[in-house]
Amino acid sequence: MQRQAQAREHDKFIVRMPDGMRGRIAEAAKRNHRSMNNEIVHHLAQAFGDGERPTTGGEFGDTTPAAGSHDSARQGAPAVHG
């Protein structure tokens, strides 16, 4: 129940993705032991200069742990451009 309350506190945004991007995000998330949501948020944070801070469940209402200190998502993951 507490997780649902936390999830409601965060902004939600629906995104239409080009064909194939969802699969690429899913693959990168799996490689990095993250949920797809945390993988997307991680790349957005990097694109906006928030650095290498890990995205964990407590921060975004998802319980999937973040990857270790290295980031293999950069290899083959979709690039986020502003």
C-alpha positions in Angstrom: 0.0 0.0 0.0 2.8 2.4 0.8 4.4 1.8 -2.6 1.2 2.9 -4.3 1.2 6.1 -2.3 4.8 6.8 -3.2 4.1 6.1 -6.9 1.2 8.6 -6.9 3.6 11.4 -5.6 5.8 11.2 -8.7 5.0 12.8 -12.1 3.7 10.4 -14.7 4.2 10.9 -18.4 3.1 8.7 -21.3 5.7 8.5 -24.1 5.2 7.2 -27.7 8.4 5.5 -28.8 9.7 4.5 -32.2 9.4 0.9 -33.2 12.0 -1.2 -31.5 13.0 1.3 -28.8 10.9 -0.4 -26.1 12.9 -3.7 -26.7 16.2 -1.9 -26.6 15.2 -0.3 -23.3 14.1 -3.6 -21.9 17.4 -5.2 -22.9 19.5 -2.4 -21.3 17.4 -2.6 -18.1 17.9 -6.3 -17.9 21.7 -5.9 -18.4 21.8 -3.3 -15.6 19.4 -5.1 -13.2 17.0 -2.2 -13.3 13.3 -1.8 -14.2 12.5 -0.2 -17.5 11.3 2.9 -15.7 14.6 3.2 -13.7 16.6 2.7 -16.9 14.7 5.5 -18.7 15.0 7.8 -15.7 18.7 7.0 -15.4 19.3 8.1 -19.0 17.2 11.2 -18.6 19.2 12.1 -15.5 22.4 11.7 -17.4 21.1 13.7 -20.3 20.2 16.6 -18.1 23.5 16.6 -16.2 22.5 14.8 -13.0 25.6 12.5 -13.4 26.0 8.9 -12.4 23.6 8.9 -9.4 21.9 5.5 -9.1 18.2 5.3 -9.5 16.7 3.0 -6.8 13.3 1.9 -5.9 12.9 4.3 -3.0 13.4 7.3 -5.3 11.0 6.4 -8.0 8.6 4.0 -6.4 10.1 0.9 -8.0 11.7 -1.9 -6.1 14.1 -3.1 -8.8 17.7 -2.5 -7.6 20.0 -0.3 -9.6 23.1 -1.7 -11.2 26.5 -1.5 -9.6 28.9 1.4 -10.0 29.6 0.7 -13.7 27.1 1.3 -16.4 26.9 -1.1 -19.3 23.7 0.5 -20.6 25.8 2.9 -22.7 26.7 0.0 -25.0 23.7 -0.5 -27.3 21.2 1.4 -25.2 19.1 4.1 -26.8 20.7 7.6 -26.7 18.6 10.3 -25.1 19.0 13.7 -26.8 17.4 16.9 -25.8 
